[in-house]
């Protein structure tokens, strides 16, 4: 049995997920520019951190949404990305 969510909630989740996609895109462009600039050590660390976030944060959230809450795949992807946006909100940038 699936829980139907109000369209307003889905709209907010999609908006947060789109913001998370922009953050990921900007971070990846920044890492690519650093790679071109010769900062190899920082690039390796940045890629390692991104893979760790994917495996340790986004994948478990996605699997929880699909396996436990029985959400659709699209909604689960949006929720996982929205949780990444919330995670980035917790990071203290200098």
C-alpha atoms as an extended CHARMM CRD file, in Angstrom:
* protein
*
        94  EXT
         1         1  UNK       CA              0.0000000000        0.0000000000        0.0000000000  PROA      1               0.0000000000
         2         2  UNK       CA              1.4480000000        3.3240000000       -1.0250000000  PROA      2               0.0000000000
         3         3  UNK       CA              1.1210000000        6.5370000000        0.8740000000  PROA      3               0.0000000000
         4         4  UNK       CA             -0.1530000000        9.2400000000       -1.4220000000  PROA      4               0.0000000000
         5         5  UNK       CA              1.4620000000       12.5520000000       -0.6680000000  PROA      5               0.0000000000
         6         6  UNK       CA             -0.0640000000       15.9520000000       -1.3200000000  PROA      6               0.0000000000
         7         7  UNK       CA              1.1580000000       17.5750000000       -4.5040000000  PROA      7               0.0000000000
         8         8  UNK       CA              2.4660000000       20.5420000000       -2.4840000000  PROA      8               0.0000000000
         9         9  UNK       CA              4.8220000000       18.2490000000       -0.5720000000  PROA      9               0.0000000000
        10        10  UNK       CA              6.0810000000       16.6500000000       -3.7920000000  PROA      10              0.0000000000
        11        11  UNK       CA              6.5870000000       20.1170000000       -5.2880000000  PROA      11              0.0000000000
        12        12  UNK       CA              8.7290000000       21.1500000000       -2.3050000000  PROA      12              0.0000000000
        13        13  UNK       CA             10.7180000000       17.9080000000       -2.5090000000  PROA      13              0.0000000000
        14        14  UNK       CA             11.3380000000       18.4210000000       -6.2480000000  PROA      14              0.0000000000
        15        15  UNK       CA             12.4390000000       22.0070000000       -5.6280000000  PROA      15              0.0000000000
        16        16  UNK       CA             14.8960000000       20.8900000000       -2.9350000000  PROA      16              0.0000000000
        17        17  UNK       CA             16.1690000000       18.0960000000       -5.1860000000  PROA      17              0.0000000000
        18        18  UNK       CA             16.7780000000       20.5310000000       -8.0410000000  PROA      18              0.0000000000
        19        19  UNK       CA             18.7770000000       22.7570000000       -5.6740000000  PROA      19              0.0000000000
        20        20  UNK       CA             20.8370000000       19.7160000000       -4.6510000000  PROA      20              0.0000000000
        21        21  UNK       CA             21.5110000000       18.9200000000       -8.3160000000  PROA      21              0.0000000000
        22        22  UNK       CA             22.7930000000       22.4720000000       -8.8210000000  PROA      22              0.0000000000
        23        23  UNK       CA             25.0580000000       22.1520000000       -5.7770000000  PROA      23              0.0000000000
        24        24  UNK       CA             26.4540000000       18.8680000000       -7.1120000000  PROA      24              0.0000000000
        25        25  UNK       CA             26.9740000000       20.4060000000      -10.5450000000  PROA      25              0.0000000000
        26        26  UNK       CA             28.7790000000       23.4450000000       -9.1450000000  PROA      26              0.0000000000
        27        27  UNK       CA             30.9940000000       21.2620000000       -6.9280000000  PROA      27              0.0000000000
        28        28  UNK       CA             31.9000000000       19.0230000000       -9.8660000000  PROA      28              0.0000000000
        29        29  UNK       CA             32.7370000000       22.0000000000      -12.1020000000  PROA      29              0.0000000000
        30        30  UNK       CA             34.9150000000       23.3990000000       -9.3270000000  PROA      30              0.0000000000
        31        31  UNK       CA             36.7110000000       20.0510000000       -8.9390000000  PROA      31              0.0000000000
        32        32  UNK       CA             37.2050000000       19.8150000000      -12.7210000000  PROA      32              0.0000000000
        33        33  UNK       CA             38.7300000000       23.3100000000      -12.7980000000  PROA      33              0.0000000000
        34        34  UNK       CA             41.0700000000       22.3790000000       -9.9650000000  PROA      34              0.0000000000
        35        35  UNK       CA             42.0760000000       19.2270000000      -11.8630000000  PROA      35              0.0000000000
        36        36  UNK       CA             42.9770000000       21.3610000000      -14.8610000000  PROA      36              0.0000000000
        37        37  UNK       CA             44.9340000000       23.6720000000      -12.5680000000  PROA      37              0.0000000000
        38        38  UNK       CA             47.1430000000       20.8840000000      -11.2950000000  PROA      38              0.0000000000
        39        39  UNK       CA             45.7340000000       20.4340000000       -7.7730000000  PROA      39              0.0000000000
        40        40  UNK       CA             45.7900000000       16.6350000000       -8.0030000000  PROA      40              0.0000000000
        41        41  UNK       CA             45.7940000000       15.8750000000       -4.2590000000  PROA      41              0.0000000000
        42        42  UNK       CA             42.7400000000       18.0350000000       -3.5680000000  PROA      42              0.0000000000
        43        43  UNK       CA             40.9060000000       16.5990000000       -6.5740000000  PROA      43              0.0000000000
        44        44  UNK       CA             41.4620000000       13.0370000000       -5.3570000000  PROA      44              0.0000000000
        45        45  UNK       CA             40.1630000000       13.9460000000       -1.8950000000  PROA      45              0.0000000000
        46        46  UNK       CA             37.1470000000       15.7620000000       -3.3670000000  PROA      46              0.0000000000
        47        47  UNK       CA             36.2530000000       12.7830000000       -5.5590000000  PROA      47              0.0000000000
        48        48  UNK       CA             36.6450000000       10.4230000000       -2.5900000000  PROA      48              0.0000000000
        49        49  UNK       CA             34.3270000000       12.6240000000       -0.4950000000  PROA      49              0.0000000000
        50        50  UNK       CA             31.7130000000       12.7270000000       -3.2750000000  PROA      50              0.0000000000
        51        51  UNK       CA             31.7610000000        8.9370000000       -3.6490000000  PROA      51              0.0000000000
        52        52  UNK       CA             31.5060000000        8.5550000000        0.1380000000  PROA      52              0.0000000000
        53        53  UNK       CA             28.4890000000       10.8880000000        0.2260000000  PROA      53              0.0000000000
        54        54  UNK       CA             26.8780000000        8.9070000000       -2.5680000000  PROA      54              0.0000000000
        55        55  UNK       CA             27.4390000000        5.5320000000       -0.8910000000  PROA      55              0.0000000000
        56        56  UNK       CA             26.9460000000        6.5320000000        2.7370000000  PROA      56              0.0000000000
        57        57  UNK       CA             24.1530000000        9.1200000000        2.4280000000  PROA      57              0.0000000000
        58        58  UNK       CA             22.2130000000        9.1230000000       -0.8420000000  PROA      58              0.0000000000
        59        59  UNK       CA             22.0840000000        5.3690000000       -1.4570000000  PROA      59              0.0000000000
        60        60  UNK       CA             20.7880000000        4.4490000000        2.0300000000  PROA      60              0.0000000000
        61        61  UNK       CA             18.1280000000        7.1850000000        1.8760000000  PROA      61              0.0000000000
        62        62  UNK       CA             17.0540000000        5.9610000000       -1.5610000000  PROA      62              0.0000000000
        63        63  UNK       CA             16.9540000000        2.3130000000       -0.4480000000  PROA      63              0.0000000000
        64        64  UNK       CA             14.9690000000        3.2180000000        2.6700000000  PROA      64              0.0000000000
        65        65  UNK       CA             12.3990000000        5.0530000000        0.5550000000  PROA      65              0.0000000000
        66        66  UNK       CA             12.0630000000        2.1650000000       -1.9020000000  PROA      66              0.0000000000
        67        67  UNK       CA             12.3040000000       -0.8610000000        0.3910000000  PROA      67              0.0000000000
        68        68  UNK       CA             10.7870000000        0.2970000000        3.6810000000  PROA      68              0.0000000000
        69        69  UNK       CA              8.3800000000        3.0930000000        2.7270000000  PROA      69              0.0000000000
        70        70  UNK       CA              7.4430000000        1.4800000000       -0.6260000000  PROA      70              0.0000000000
        71        71  UNK       CA              7.7070000000        4.7720000000       -2.5520000000  PROA      71              0.0000000000
        72        72  UNK       CA              7.9200000000        5.0440000000       -6.3240000000  PROA      72              0.0000000000
        73        73  UNK       CA             11.4390000000        5.1660000000       -7.7590000000  PROA      73              0.0000000000
        74        74  UNK       CA             11.0490000000        8.7510000000       -8.9760000000  PROA      74              0.0000000000
        75        75  UNK       CA              9.8160000000        9.9610000000       -5.5780000000  PROA      75              0.0000000000
        76        76  UNK       CA             12.6220000000        8.0560000000       -3.8670000000  PROA      76              0.0000000000
        77        77  UNK       CA             15.2330000000        9.7200000000       -6.0720000000  PROA      77              0.0000000000
        78        78  UNK       CA             13.7340000000       13.1610000000       -5.4000000000  PROA      78              0.0000000000
        79        79  UNK       CA             13.6880000000       12.4800000000       -1.6490000000  PROA      79              0.0000000000
        80        80  UNK       CA             17.3030000000       11.2830000000       -1.6140000000  PROA      80              0.0000000000
        81        81  UNK       CA             18.4560000000       14.3940000000       -3.4720000000  PROA      81              0.0000000000
        82        82  UNK       CA             16.3490000000       16.6120000000       -1.2050000000  PROA      82              0.0000000000
        83        83  UNK       CA             18.0400000000       15.0150000000        1.8080000000  PROA      83              0.0000000000
        84        84  UNK       CA             21.4060000000       15.9130000000        0.2280000000  PROA      84              0.0000000000
        85        85  UNK       CA             20.2630000000       19.5390000000        0.0710000000  PROA      85              0.0000000000
        86        86  UNK       CA             19.3930000000       19.3220000000        3.7730000000  PROA      86              0.0000000000
        87        87  UNK       CA             22.8120000000       17.7870000000        4.4570000000  PROA      87              0.0000000000
        88        88  UNK       CA             24.5400000000       20.6550000000        2.6590000000  PROA      88              0.0000000000
        89        89  UNK       CA             22.4980000000       23.0730000000        4.7860000000  PROA      89              0.0000000000
        90        90  UNK       CA             24.1750000000       21.5760000000        7.8630000000  PROA      90              0.0000000000
        91        91  UNK       CA             27.7020000000       22.1610000000        6.5170000000  PROA      91              0.0000000000
        92        92  UNK       CA             29.3310000000       25.3180000000        7.7790000000  PROA      92              0.0000000000
        93        93  UNK       CA             30.9890000000       27.0750000000        4.8710000000  PROA      93              0.0000000000
        94        94  UNK       CA             33.7720000000       29.5750000000        5.6630000000  PROA      94              0.0000000000
